[in-house]
C-alpha cells in the first residue's frame, strides 16, 4: 500500500464542505482540518503509483474551493498504536 499525505490550501469560508467533498473521493481515507499554514490534510492510500495522480491531480485538485496541494509520499509507517495492538492480541 502506498500512502500519500496531501497538504491542502482552500477557501477558508468553505473548509467543512470542501473537506467532506474530498473525503468522498476514491482512495481518500481521512481528511483533517488543521491549524497552521494549510487548511486540510488528506490521507490517500493506493496500490500503485499511477493511482496517486488519479486521486490527487484528477480528484482532490479538482474539488471546487481547493487552491493548492502539496503531496508527500510516505516510505515507512511507525506507530506506537499498531505495536500495542500486535502485542495485546488475546490479552485484556
N, CA, C and O atoms as a printed pandas DataFrame, in Angstrom:
     atom_number atom_name residue_name chain_id  residue_number  x_coord  y_coord  z_coord
0              1         N          UNK        A               1    0.849   -1.179    0.000
1              2        CA          UNK        A               1    0.000    0.000    0.000
2              3         C          UNK        A               1    0.886    1.232    0.000
3              4         O          UNK        A               1    1.837    1.315    0.778
4              5         N          UNK        A               2    0.586    2.175   -0.855
5              6        CA          UNK        A               2    1.315    3.438   -0.952
6              7         C          UNK        A               2    0.465    4.506   -0.265
7              8         O          UNK        A               2   -0.723    4.645   -0.553
8              9         N          UNK        A               3    1.082    5.252    0.639
9             10        CA          UNK        A               3    0.386    6.305    1.360
10            11         C          UNK        A               3    0.927    7.660    0.943
11            12         O          UNK        A               3    2.137    7.885    0.931
12            13         N          UNK        A               4    0.016    8.558    0.603
13            14        CA          UNK        A               4    0.378    9.944    0.297
14            15         C          UNK        A               4   -0.310   10.851    1.305
15            16         O          UNK        A               4   -1.489   10.681    1.614
16            17         N          UNK        A               5    0.450   11.819    1.812
17            18        CA          UNK        A               5   -0.085   12.827    2.710
18            19         C          UNK        A               5   -0.219   14.096    1.882
19            20         O          UNK        A               5    0.775   14.603    1.362
20            21         N          UNK        A               6   -1.424   14.611    1.756
21            22        CA          UNK        A               6   -1.683   15.750    0.875
22            23         C          UNK        A               6   -2.051   16.967    1.720
23            24         O          UNK        A               6   -3.065   16.965    2.418
24            25         N          UNK        A               7   -1.220   18.001    1.651
25            26        CA          UNK        A               7   -1.484   19.257    2.330
26            27         C          UNK        A               7   -2.305   20.120    1.386
27            28         O          UNK        A               7   -1.941   20.290    0.223
28            29         N          UNK        A               8   -3.403   20.660    1.876
29            30        CA          UNK        A               8   -4.357   21.347    1.005
30            31         C          UNK        A               8   -4.648   22.749    1.520
31            32         O          UNK        A               8   -5.004   22.936    2.684
32            33         N          UNK        A               9   -4.493   23.731    0.639
33            34        CA          UNK        A               9   -4.928   25.096    0.920
34            35         C          UNK        A               9   -6.233   25.295    0.171
35            36         O          UNK        A               9   -6.355   24.933   -1.000
36            37         N          UNK        A              10   -7.208   25.878    0.862
37            38        CA          UNK        A              10   -8.508   26.042    0.218
38            39         C          UNK        A              10   -9.204   27.310    0.695
39            40         O          UNK        A              10   -8.699   28.026    1.559
40            41         N          UNK        A              11  -10.360   27.570    0.124
41            42        CA          UNK        A              11  -11.170   28.722    0.515
42            43         C          UNK        A              11  -11.595   28.537    1.966
43            44         O          UNK        A              11  -12.305   27.589    2.298
44            45         N          UNK        A              12  -11.156   29.449    2.825
45            46        CA          UNK        A              12  -11.384   29.266    4.255
46            47         C          UNK        A              12  -12.845   29.388    4.680
47            48         O          UNK        A              12  -13.211   28.941    5.767
48            49         N          UNK        A              13  -13.671   29.980    3.846
49            50        CA          UNK        A              13  -15.089   30.096    4.212
50            51         C          UNK        A              13  -15.879   28.830    3.907
51            52         O          UNK        A              13  -17.069   28.749    4.213
52            53         N          UNK        A              14  -15.214   27.828    3.296
53            54        CA          UNK        A              14  -15.907   26.596    2.908
54            55         C          UNK        A              14  -15.160   25.336    3.336
55            56         O          UNK        A              14  -15.356   24.274    2.744
56            57         N          UNK        A              15  -14.315   25.437    4.344
57            58        CA          UNK        A              15  -13.486   24.291    4.740
58            59         C          UNK        A              15  -14.308   23.032    5.036
59            60         O          UNK        A              15  -13.960   21.972    4.515
60            61         N          UNK        A              16  -15.371   23.082    5.835
61            62        CA          UNK        A              16  -16.112   21.843    6.113
62            63         C          UNK        A              16  -16.688   21.186    4.852
63            64         O          UNK        A              16  -16.634   19.964    4.709
64            65         N          UNK        A              17  -17.234   21.990    3.946
65            66        CA          UNK        A              17  -17.817   21.444    2.718
66            67         C          UNK        A              17  -16.738   20.869    1.802
67            68         O          UNK        A              17  -16.928   19.808    1.207
68            69         N          UNK        A              18  -15.623   21.559    1.690
69            70        CA          UNK        A              18  -14.520   21.071    0.856
70            71         C          UNK        A              18  -13.967   19.774    1.439
71            72         O          UNK        A              18  -13.703   18.822    0.704
72            73         N          UNK        A              19  -13.791   19.738    2.756
73            74        CA          UNK        A              19  -13.278   18.530    3.416
74            75         C          UNK        A              19  -14.200   17.344    3.167
75            76         O          UNK        A              19  -13.727   16.243    2.885
76            77         N          UNK        A              20  -15.507   17.554    3.266
77            78        CA          UNK        A              20  -16.460   16.466    3.036
78            79         C          UNK        A              20  -16.398   15.981    1.591
79            80         O          UNK        A              20  -16.445   14.777    1.342
80            81         N          UNK        A              21  -16.293   16.906    0.637
81            82        CA          UNK        A              21  -16.196   16.521   -0.778
82            83         C          UNK        A              21  -14.929   15.724   -1.043
83            84         O          UNK        A              21  -14.952   14.757   -1.804
84            85         N          UNK        A              22  -13.831   16.119   -0.425
85            86        CA          UNK        A              22  -12.572   15.385   -0.594
86            87         C          UNK        A              22  -12.680   14.004    0.047
87            88         O          UNK        A              22  -12.218   13.017   -0.526
88            89         N          UNK        A              23  -13.285   13.930    1.227
89            90        CA          UNK        A              23  -13.411   12.653    1.943
90            91         C          UNK        A              23  -14.206   11.622    1.148
91            92         O          UNK        A              23  -14.026   10.422    1.351
92            93         N          UNK        A              24  -15.072   12.065    0.257
93            94        CA          UNK        A              24  -15.892   11.151   -0.537
94            95         C          UNK        A              24  -15.182   10.638   -1.791
95            96         O          UNK        A              24  -15.713    9.773   -2.488
96            97         N          UNK        A              25  -13.987   11.161   -2.085
97            98        CA          UNK        A              25  -13.259   10.733   -3.288
98            99         C          UNK        A              25  -12.649    9.348   -3.111
99           100         O          UNK        A              25  -12.300    8.964   -1.995
100          101         N          UNK        A              26  -12.518    8.590   -4.208
101          102        CA          UNK        A              26  -11.854    7.289   -4.133
102          103         C          UNK        A              26  -10.411    7.447   -3.649
103          104         O          UNK        A              26   -9.734    8.409   -4.014
104          105         N          UNK        A              27   -9.952    6.526   -2.848
105          106        CA          UNK        A              27   -8.585    6.432   -2.319
106          107         C          UNK        A              27   -8.293    7.406   -1.186
107          108         O          UNK        A              27   -7.229    7.318   -0.573
108          109         N          UNK        A              28   -9.202    8.333   -0.885
109          110        CA          UNK        A              28   -9.010    9.233    0.255
110          111         C          UNK        A              28   -9.581    8.524    1.478
111          112         O          UNK        A              28  -10.769    8.204    1.524
112          113         N          UNK        A              29   -8.715    8.280    2.476
113          114        CA          UNK        A              29   -9.165    7.537    3.651
114          115         C          UNK        A              29   -9.521    8.430    4.830
115          116         O          UNK        A              29  -10.370    8.069    5.645
116          117         N          UNK        A              30   -8.877    9.597    4.930
117          118        CA          UNK        A              30   -9.168   10.534    6.005
118          119         C          UNK        A              30   -8.895   11.946    5.514
119          120         O          UNK        A              30   -8.066   12.166    4.631
120          121         N          UNK        A              31   -9.606   12.894    6.102
121          122        CA          UNK        A              31   -9.340   14.318    5.866
122          123         C          UNK        A              31   -9.398   15.008    7.226
123          124         O          UNK        A              31  -10.352   14.834    7.984
124          125         N          UNK        A              32   -8.371   15.786    7.518
125          126        CA          UNK        A              32   -8.286   16.507    8.786
126          127         C          UNK        A              32   -8.271   18.007    8.524
127          128         O          UNK        A              32   -7.539   18.471    7.650
128          129         N          UNK        A              33   -9.064   18.771    9.263
129          130        CA          UNK        A              33   -8.909   20.219    9.243
130          131         C          UNK        A              33   -7.810   20.529   10.249
131          132         O          UNK        A              33   -7.727   19.899   11.303
132          133         N          UNK        A              34   -6.967   21.501    9.918
133          134        CA          UNK        A              34   -5.789   21.746   10.739
134          135         C          UNK        A              34   -5.575   23.226   11.007
135          136         O          UNK        A              34   -6.089   24.087   10.292
136          137         N          UNK        A              35   -4.812   23.500   12.044
137          138        CA          UNK        A              35   -4.323   24.845   12.307
138          139         C          UNK        A              35   -2.909   24.905   11.724
139          140         O          UNK        A              35   -2.182   23.912   11.753
140          141         N          UNK        A              36   -2.535   26.034   11.212
141          142        CA          UNK        A              36   -1.197   26.158   10.641
142          143         C          UNK        A              36   -1.260   26.702    9.234
143          144         O          UNK        A              36   -2.229   27.359    8.853
144          145         N          UNK        A              37   -0.220   26.427    8.460
145          146        CA          UNK        A              37   -0.132   27.020    7.119
146          147         C          UNK        A              37   -0.975   26.314    6.064
147          148         O          UNK        A              37   -1.081   26.810    4.943
148          149         N          UNK        A              38   -1.577   25.172    6.389
149          150        CA          UNK        A              38   -2.503   24.512    5.466
150          151         C          UNK        A              38   -3.858   24.375    6.151
151          152         O          UNK        A              38   -3.958   24.367    7.378
152          153         N          UNK        A              39   -4.882   24.269    5.337
153          154        CA          UNK        A              39   -6.241   24.190    5.874
154          155         C          UNK        A              39   -6.693   22.764    6.141
155          156         O          UNK        A              39   -7.384   22.491    7.123
156          157         N          UNK        A              40   -6.290   21.847    5.246
157          158        CA          UNK        A              40   -6.698   20.446    5.345
158          159         C          UNK        A              40   -5.506   19.535    5.075
159          160         O          UNK        A              40   -4.574   19.907    4.363
160          161         N          UNK        A              41   -5.550   18.353    5.648
161          162        CA          UNK        A              41   -4.595   17.298    5.318
162          163         C          UNK        A              41   -5.406   16.063    4.972
163          164         O          UNK        A              41   -6.253   15.622    5.749
164          165         N          UNK        A              42   -5.135   15.510    3.792
165          166        CA          UNK        A              42   -5.831   14.304    3.349
166          167         C          UNK        A              42   -4.848   13.142    3.284
167          168         O          UNK        A              42   -3.703   13.302    2.863
168          169         N          UNK        A              43   -5.305   11.994    3.701
169          170        CA          UNK        A              43   -4.522   10.766    3.576
170          171         C          UNK        A              43   -5.066   10.000    2.374
171          172         O          UNK        A              43   -6.262    9.727    2.283
172          173         N          UNK        A              44   -4.172    9.663    1.463
173          174        CA          UNK        A              44   -4.536    8.922    0.252
174          175         C          UNK        A              44   -3.783    7.603    0.286
175          176         O          UNK        A              44   -2.568    7.582    0.483
176          177         N          UNK        A              45   -4.500    6.504    0.096
177          178        CA          UNK        A              45   -3.861    5.183    0.088
178          179         C          UNK        A              45   -4.242    4.460   -1.197
179          180         O          UNK        A              45   -5.420    4.294   -1.514
180          181         N          UNK        A              46   -3.206    4.032   -1.935
181          182        CA          UNK        A              46   -3.411    3.363   -3.225
182          183         C          UNK        A              46   -2.496    2.149   -3.321
183          184         O          UNK        A              46   -1.564    1.996   -2.531
184          185         N          UNK        A              47   -2.769    1.297   -4.289
185          186        CA          UNK        A              47   -1.931    0.115   -4.505
186          187         C          UNK        A              47   -0.796    0.376   -5.482
187          188         O          UNK        A              47    0.261   -0.246   -5.379
188          189         N          UNK        A              48   -0.999    1.289   -6.434
189          190        CA          UNK        A              48    0.004    1.546   -7.475
190          191         C          UNK        A              48    0.198    3.041   -7.643
191          192         O          UNK        A              48   -0.734    3.823   -7.456
192          193         N          UNK        A              49    1.433    3.439   -8.001
193          194        CA          UNK        A              49    1.762    4.859   -8.131
194          195         C          UNK        A              49    0.871    5.631   -9.118
195          196         O          UNK        A              49    0.517    6.772   -8.820
196          197         N          UNK        A              50    0.496    5.077  -10.263
197          198        CA          UNK        A              50   -0.366    5.851  -11.163
198          199         C          UNK        A              50   -1.688    6.281  -10.521
199          200         O          UNK        A              50   -2.275    7.284  -10.927
200          201         N          UNK        A              51   -2.148    5.543   -9.540
201          202        CA          UNK        A              51   -3.396    5.895   -8.857
202          203         C          UNK        A              51   -3.255    7.174   -8.034
203          204         O          UNK        A              51   -4.252    7.832   -7.736
204          205         N          UNK        A              52   -2.022    7.527   -7.667
205          206        CA          UNK        A              52   -1.807    8.768   -6.924
206          207         C          UNK        A              52   -2.200    9.956   -7.795
207          208         O          UNK        A              52   -2.874   10.874   -7.329
208          209         N          UNK        A              53   -1.782    9.941   -9.055
209          210        CA          UNK        A              53   -2.148   11.029   -9.971
210          211         C          UNK        A              53   -3.656   11.110  -10.131
211          212         O          UNK        A              53   -4.221   12.204  -10.157
212          213         N          UNK        A              54   -4.313    9.962  -10.238
213          214        CA          UNK        A              54   -5.773    9.953  -10.362
214          215         C          UNK        A              54   -6.424   10.566   -9.119
215          216         O          UNK        A              54   -7.355   11.365   -9.225
216          217         N          UNK        A              55   -5.924   10.184   -7.948
217          218        CA          UNK        A              55   -6.530   10.628   -6.699
218          219         C          UNK        A              55   -6.278   12.104   -6.422
219          220         O          UNK        A              55   -7.160   12.801   -5.921
220          221         N          UNK        A              56   -5.076   12.586   -6.745
221          222        CA          UNK        A              56   -4.733   13.962   -6.381
222          223         C          UNK        A              56   -4.985   14.926   -7.540
223          224         O          UNK        A              56   -5.829   15.815   -7.427
224          225         N          UNK        A              57   -4.276   14.763   -8.635
225          226        CA          UNK        A              57   -4.456   15.680   -9.771
226          227         C          UNK        A              57   -5.843   15.527  -10.385
227          228         O          UNK        A              57   -6.452   16.512  -10.803
228          229         N          UNK        A              58   -6.337   14.303  -10.440
229          230        CA          UNK        A              58   -7.639   14.064  -11.052
230          231         C          UNK        A              58   -8.803   14.167  -10.101
231          232         O          UNK        A              58   -9.955   14.176  -10.534
232          233         N          UNK        A              59   -8.527   14.247   -8.802
233          234        CA          UNK        A              59   -9.605   14.276   -7.815
234          235         C          UNK        A              59   -9.524   15.471   -6.884
235          236         O          UNK        A              59  -10.284   16.429   -7.032
236          237         N          UNK        A              60   -8.609   15.423   -5.927
237          238        CA          UNK        A              60   -8.519   16.465   -4.902
238          239         C          UNK        A              60   -8.346   17.853   -5.518
239          240         O          UNK        A              60   -9.049   18.789   -5.137
240          241         N          UNK        A              61   -7.429   17.990   -6.454
241          242        CA          UNK        A              61   -7.154   19.306   -7.050
242          243         C          UNK        A              61   -8.338   19.880   -7.808
243          244         O          UNK        A              61   -8.415   21.090   -8.022
244          245         N          UNK        A              62   -9.260   19.018   -8.216
245          246        CA          UNK        A              62  -10.422   19.474   -8.988
246          247         C          UNK        A              62  -11.642   19.797   -8.123
247          248         O          UNK        A              62  -12.663   20.257   -8.634
248          249         N          UNK        A              63  -11.538   19.558   -6.828
249          250        CA          UNK        A              63  -12.650   19.887   -5.941
250          251         C          UNK        A              63  -12.765   21.407   -5.862
251          252         O          UNK        A              63  -11.780   22.109   -5.635
252          253         N          UNK        A              64  -13.975   21.894   -6.054
253          254        CA          UNK        A              64  -14.204   23.335   -6.014
254          255         C          UNK        A              64  -13.780   23.897   -4.662
255          256         O          UNK        A              64  -14.166   23.380   -3.613
256          257         N          UNK        A              65  -12.981   24.963   -4.701
257          258        CA          UNK        A              65  -12.500   25.608   -3.484
258          259         C          UNK        A              65  -11.076   25.241   -3.124
259          260         O          UNK        A              65  -10.464   25.918   -2.298
260          261         N          UNK        A              66  -10.521   24.180   -3.725
261          262        CA          UNK        A              66   -9.124   23.809   -3.476
262          263         C          UNK        A              66   -8.232   24.743   -4.284
263          264         O          UNK        A              66   -8.345   24.823   -5.507
264          265         N          UNK        A              67   -7.335   25.456   -3.581
265          266        CA          UNK        A              67   -6.455   26.428   -4.231
266          267         C          UNK        A              67   -5.090   25.835   -4.558
267          268         O          UNK        A              67   -4.502   26.168   -5.587
268          269         N          UNK        A              68   -4.569   24.945   -3.678
269          270        CA          UNK        A              68   -3.230   24.401   -3.881
270          271         C          UNK        A              68   -3.078   23.116   -3.078
271          272         O          UNK        A              68   -3.712   22.936   -2.039
272          273         N          UNK        A              69   -2.226   22.226   -3.579
273          274        CA          UNK        A              69   -1.916   20.995   -2.849
274          275         C          UNK        A              69   -0.413   20.784   -2.846
275          276         O          UNK        A              69    0.300   21.233   -3.744
276          277         N          UNK        A              70    0.047   20.096   -1.824
277          278        CA          UNK        A              70    1.445   19.665   -1.734
278          279         C          UNK        A              70    1.409   18.226   -1.253
279          280         O          UNK        A              70    0.810   17.924   -0.222
280          281         N          UNK        A              71    2.051   17.339   -2.001
281          282        CA          UNK        A              71    1.947   15.911   -1.716
282          283         C          UNK        A              71    3.263   15.353   -1.198
283          284         O          UNK        A              71    4.332   15.650   -1.731
284          285         N          UNK        A              72    3.171   14.539   -0.151
285          286        CA          UNK        A              72    4.322   13.846    0.422
286          287         C          UNK        A              72    4.030   12.348    0.385
287          288         O          UNK        A              72    2.960   11.910    0.809
288          289         N          UNK        A              73    4.976   11.565   -0.121
289          290        CA          UNK        A              73    4.824   10.114   -0.181
290          291         C          UNK        A              73    5.505    9.512    1.050
291          292         O          UNK        A              73    6.658    9.828    1.341
292          293         N          UNK        A              74    4.802    8.659    1.757
293          294        CA          UNK        A              74    5.362    8.007    2.946
294          295         C          UNK        A              74    6.188    6.788    2.533
295          296         O          UNK        A              74    5.763    5.996    1.692
296          297         N          UNK        A              75    7.372    6.647    3.132
297          298        CA          UNK        A              75    8.219    5.483    2.876
298          299         C          UNK        A              75    7.916    4.343    3.846
299          300         O          UNK        A              75    7.752    3.195    3.434
300          301         N          UNK        A              76    7.844    4.667    5.128
301          302        CA          UNK        A              76    7.569    3.671    6.157
302          303         C          UNK        A              76    6.605    4.265    7.169
303          304         O          UNK        A              76    6.507    5.483    7.318
304          305         N          UNK        A              77    5.898    3.389    7.858
305          306        CA          UNK        A              77    4.987    3.830    8.917
306          307         C          UNK        A              77    5.515    3.340   10.254
307          308         O          UNK        A              77    5.884    2.174   10.397
308          309         N          UNK        A              78    5.547    4.220   11.214
309          310        CA          UNK        A              78    5.947    3.892   12.579
310          311         C          UNK        A              78    4.796    4.299   13.482
311          312         O          UNK        A              78    4.385    5.459   13.486
312          313         N          UNK        A              79    4.280    3.356   14.241
313          314        CA          UNK        A              79    3.118    3.679   15.049
314          315         C          UNK        A              79    3.147    2.917   16.363
315          316         O          UNK        A              79    3.166    1.686   16.365
316          317         N          UNK        A              80    3.151    3.620   17.457
317          318        CA          UNK        A              80    3.042    3.009   18.775
318          319         C          UNK        A              80    1.717    2.262   18.885
319          320         O          UNK        A              80    1.652    1.187   19.483
320          321         N          UNK        A              81    0.666    2.832   18.308
321          322        CA          UNK        A              81   -0.664    2.218   18.357
322          323         C          UNK        A              81   -0.646    0.828   17.721
323          324         O          UNK        A              81   -1.171   -0.118   18.308
324          325         N          UNK        A              82   -0.057    0.686   16.545
325          326        CA          UNK        A              82   -0.006   -0.611   15.869
326          327         C          UNK        A              82    0.781   -1.627   16.685
327          328         O          UNK        A              82    0.376   -2.787   16.769
328          329         N          UNK        A              83    1.894   -1.223   17.285
329          330        CA          UNK        A              83    2.695   -2.134   18.088
330          331         C          UNK        A              83    1.931   -2.603   19.317
331          332         O          UNK        A              83    1.989   -3.781   19.669
332          333         N          UNK        A              84    1.217   -1.698   19.969
333          334        CA          UNK        A              84    0.428   -2.086   21.138
334          335         C          UNK        A              84   -0.651   -3.090   20.759
335          336         O          UNK        A              84   -0.887   -4.049   21.495
336          337         N          UNK        A              85   -1.309   -2.886   19.623
337          338        CA          UNK        A              85   -2.338   -3.815   19.176
338          339         C          UNK        A              85   -1.752   -5.187   18.895
339          340         O          UNK        A              85   -2.366   -6.200   19.228
340          341         N          UNK        A              86   -0.583   -5.235   18.291
341          342        CA          UNK        A              86    0.061   -6.505   17.957
342          343         C          UNK        A              86    0.392   -7.304   19.201
343          344         O          UNK        A              86    0.136   -8.507   19.252
344          345         N          UNK        A              87    0.960   -6.650   20.208
345          346        CA          UNK        A              87    1.380   -7.345   21.412
346          347         C          UNK        A              87    0.238   -7.598   22.376
347          348         O          UNK        A              87    0.411   -8.350   23.335
348          349         N          UNK        A              88   -0.917   -6.999   22.158
349          350        CA          UNK        A              88   -2.049   -7.154   23.064
350          351         C          UNK        A              88   -3.053   -8.188   22.572
351          352         O          UNK        A              88   -4.108   -8.352   23.185
352          353         N          UNK        A              89   -2.754   -8.886   21.489
353          354        CA          UNK        A              89   -3.694   -9.866   20.945
354          355         C          UNK        A              89   -4.002  -10.928   22.005
355          356         O          UNK        A              89   -3.103  -11.587   22.528
356          357         N          UNK        A              90   -5.264  -11.072   22.300
357          358        CA          UNK        A              90   -5.697  -12.098   23.242
358          359         C          UNK        A              90   -5.550  -11.708   24.698
359          360         O          UNK        A              90   -5.914  -12.488   25.579
360          361         N          UNK        A              91   -5.026  -10.524   24.978
361          362        CA          UNK        A              91   -4.848  -10.100   26.363
362          363         C          UNK        A              91   -5.686   -8.868   26.638
363          364         O          UNK        A              91   -5.833   -8.013   25.765
364          365         N          UNK        A              92   -6.224   -8.766   27.807
365          366        CA          UNK        A              92   -7.017   -7.600   28.225
366          367         C          UNK        A              92   -6.265   -6.839   29.275
367          368         O          UNK        A              92   -6.752   -5.820   29.766
